[in-house]
Amino acid sequence: MARQLQAENDALRAMLRLVPEPSATFVTARVVADNGGAFVRTVLVTAGLRDGVRKGSVAMTGEGVVGRVAGMSFHQSAEDI
């Protein structure tokens, strides 16, 4: 029965041309610097390329999305908030 259901699901996905969503990954980092600008705010955090951070990645807090990664090095990244 399980194989029949799996085959049916596979057939339906193929008919819909369903593309599965990529799995989300998370990196935890500390804010170590804040430029404190009046119009543009950028923070420097302790996660970079070595942690899988890429330009354009989303920066989040417990409340939701707060910004995007603007630039990075191997050990740190800068987020525009």
C-alpha positions as CSV (number, residue, x, y, z in Angstrom):
1,M,0.0,0.0,0.0
2,A,2.8,2.4,0.9
3,R,4.5,1.8,-2.4
4,Q,1.3,2.5,-4.3
5,L,0.8,5.8,-2.5
6,Q,4.5,6.7,-3.1
7,A,4.1,5.9,-6.8
8,E,0.9,7.9,-7.0
9,N,2.5,10.9,-5.3
10,D,5.5,10.7,-7.7
11,A,3.1,10.6,-10.7
12,L,1.1,13.6,-9.4
13,R,4.3,15.6,-8.7
14,A,5.5,14.8,-12.2
15,M,2.2,16.0,-13.7
16,L,2.4,19.2,-11.8
17,R,6.1,19.7,-12.5
18,L,6.5,20.2,-8.8
19,V,10.0,21.5,-7.8
20,P,10.6,20.8,-4.1
21,E,11.7,23.8,-2.0
22,P,15.3,23.8,-0.8
23,S,15.8,23.0,2.8
24,A,16.5,26.0,5.0
25,T,19.7,26.3,6.9
26,F,20.5,28.6,9.8
27,V,23.6,30.2,11.2
28,T,23.8,31.8,14.6
29,A,26.1,34.8,15.0
30,R,26.8,37.7,17.4
31,V,26.7,41.3,16.4
32,V,30.2,42.7,17.1
33,A,29.9,46.2,15.6
34,D,27.2,48.7,14.6
35,N,27.9,51.8,12.5
36,G,25.0,53.6,14.1
37,G,24.2,55.7,11.0
38,A,21.1,57.9,10.9
39,F,19.9,56.7,7.5
40,V,21.7,53.4,6.8
41,R,22.4,50.9,9.5
42,T,24.9,48.1,9.0
43,V,26.0,45.6,11.6
44,L,29.0,43.3,11.6
45,V,28.4,39.8,12.8
46,T,30.6,36.8,13.6
47,A,29.5,34.5,10.7
48,G,31.0,34.5,7.3
49,L,31.9,32.3,4.3
50,R,33.2,29.5,6.5
51,D,29.7,29.3,8.0
52,G,27.9,29.2,4.7
53,V,26.8,32.9,4.7
54,R,26.4,34.3,1.2
55,K,25.7,37.8,-0.2
56,G,22.0,38.4,-0.3
57,S,21.2,35.9,2.5
58,V,18.4,36.9,4.9
59,A,19.3,38.2,8.4
60,M,16.7,37.2,11.0
61,T,15.9,37.7,14.7
62,G,13.3,36.0,16.8
63,E,10.8,38.6,15.6
64,G,11.5,37.9,11.9
65,V,13.5,39.2,8.9
66,V,15.6,42.3,9.8
67,G,17.9,42.7,6.8
68,R,20.2,41.1,4.2
69,V,23.9,40.2,4.0
70,A,25.6,43.0,2.1
71,G,29.2,41.6,2.1
72,M,31.3,39.1,3.9
73,S,34.7,37.7,4.5
74,F,35.8,34.2,5.7
75,H,35.1,35.0,9.4
76,Q,32.5,37.7,9.4
77,S,29.7,39.4,7.4
78,A,28.0,42.8,7.2
79,E,24.2,43.0,7.2
80,D,22.2,46.0,6.0
81,I,19.3,46.4,8.4
